[in-house]
Amino acid sequence: MAEPFPFELVSPERLLLSESVEAVVVPGTEGEFTVLKDHAPFMATIKPGCVVVTQVGGGVQKFFVRGGFADVNGTGLTILAEQAIPLESLDPDAFALEIRNAEEDVADARDDAQRTVAQTKLQQLQDIREALGH
């Protein structure tokens, strides 16, 4: 059993998690990495993907993050995410419908500005789908 360390996951909207955990797997832009207690300090950028948190006692929580920064320091790990969503809060059927609607919005865009907004939303949804492994 790994020793616990402090972990925080923060998005612009709210603090999603602040507790002692055993391990955190992070989708770094240079590759996925795992943080355990007493990890060497460093900072890394995060790509869109899934953060997997192993809780004290063995439970697992998963969050989709859309980029951000990971700060590993002497006291623990803090992730400052551009966006973070608990995976258990996603309804697969509603999510699939949202992707279809976004694809239609791209096809129906009347000008470049509308197309750019629609493509950005579609890309964000596709990033989440990829993180979910679908």
C-alpha positions in Angstrom: 0.0 0.0 0.0 1.5 3.4 -1.1 1.8 6.2 1.4 -0.8 8.9 1.0 0.0 12.5 -0.1 -2.0 15.7 -0.5 -3.7 16.2 -4.0 -5.8 19.0 -5.3 -7.6 19.2 -8.7 -8.7 22.7 -9.4 -10.6 24.1 -12.4 -11.6 27.8 -13.0 -15.1 26.9 -11.9 -14.3 25.1 -8.6 -12.1 22.9 -6.5 -13.1 19.4 -7.6 -10.9 17.3 -5.2 -8.8 18.1 -2.2 -7.7 15.0 -0.2 -4.9 12.6 0.6 -4.5 10.0 -2.1 -2.1 7.1 -2.9 -1.4 7.8 -6.5 -2.4 10.0 -9.4 -1.9 9.2 -13.1 -1.7 12.4 -15.2 -1.9 12.8 -19.0 1.2 15.0 -19.5 2.0 16.6 -22.9 5.3 14.7 -22.9 3.6 11.4 -21.9 1.5 10.0 -19.1 3.1 10.0 -15.6 2.3 8.7 -12.2 2.8 10.6 -9.0 3.4 8.9 -5.6 4.4 10.3 -2.2 7.9 11.9 -2.2 8.0 12.3 -6.0 10.8 14.5 -7.3 9.5 18.1 -7.7 8.6 19.3 -11.2 6.0 21.1 -13.3 4.4 19.7 -16.4 1.8 20.8 -18.9 -1.2 18.5 -19.3 -2.9 17.5 -22.5 -6.6 16.6 -22.8 -7.1 13.2 -21.2 -8.1 11.3 -18.1 -6.6 11.9 -14.6 -6.9 8.7 -12.6 -6.8 9.1 -8.8 -6.2 6.1 -6.5 -7.7 7.0 -3.2 -6.6 5.9 0.2 -8.1 2.4 0.6 -8.0 1.6 -3.1 -11.0 3.4 -4.6 -10.5 5.1 -8.0 -11.9 8.4 -9.3 -11.5 9.5 -12.9 -11.7 13.1 -14.3 -11.5 14.3 -17.8 -9.2 17.3 -18.0 -8.7 19.7 -20.9 -5.2 20.8 -20.5 -3.5 22.7 -17.7 -0.6 22.4 -15.4 0.6 19.8 -12.9 2.8 21.1 -10.0 4.5 18.3 -8.1 6.3 19.7 -5.0 7.5 18.7 -1.6 4.0 18.8 -0.2 2.1 16.9 -2.9 0.5 17.4 -6.3 -1.8 20.2 -7.5 -3.4 20.1 -11.0 -4.7 23.4 -12.4 -6.9 22.3 -15.2 -8.4 24.4 -17.9 -11.5 22.3 -17.5 -12.2 19.2 -15.4 -15.2 16.9 -15.4 -15.8 13.8 -13.2 -16.2 11.0 -15.6 -19.1 9.5 -13.5 -21.1 12.6 -14.2 -21.2 12.0 -18.0 -24.3 10.3 -19.4 -23.0 8.3 -22.5 -26.3 8.7 -24.5 -26.6 12.4 -23.8 -23.0 12.8 -24.7 -23.3 11.0 -28.0 -26.3 13.2 -28.9 -24.2 16.3 -28.0 -21.5 15.2 -30.4 -24.0 14.6 -33.2 -25.5 18.1 -32.6 -22.0 19.6 -32.7 -21.3 17.9 -36.0 -24.5 19.3 -37.4 -23.5 22.8 -36.1 -20.3 22.6 -38.0 -22.1 21.5 -41.2 -24.7 24.2 -40.8 -22.3 27.1 -40.0 -23.1 30.1 -42.2 -19.7 31.8 -41.9 -16.2 31.4 -40.7 -16.9 32.8 -37.2 -19.8 30.3 -36.6 -17.7 27.5 -38.1 -14.8 28.2 -35.8 -17.0 28.3 -32.7 -18.7 25.0 -33.8 -15.5 23.3 -34.6 -14.0 24.3 -31.2 -16.9 22.8 -29.4 -16.8 19.6 -31.5 -13.1 19.3 -30.8 -13.7 19.6 -27.1 -16.3 16.9 -27.2 -14.1 14.6 -29.3 -11.3 15.1 -26.8 -13.6 13.9 -24.0 -14.7 10.9 -26.1 -11.1 10.0 -26.7 -10.3 10.2 -23.0 -13.2 7.9 -22.3 -11.8 5.4 -24.7 -14.7 5.4 -27.1 
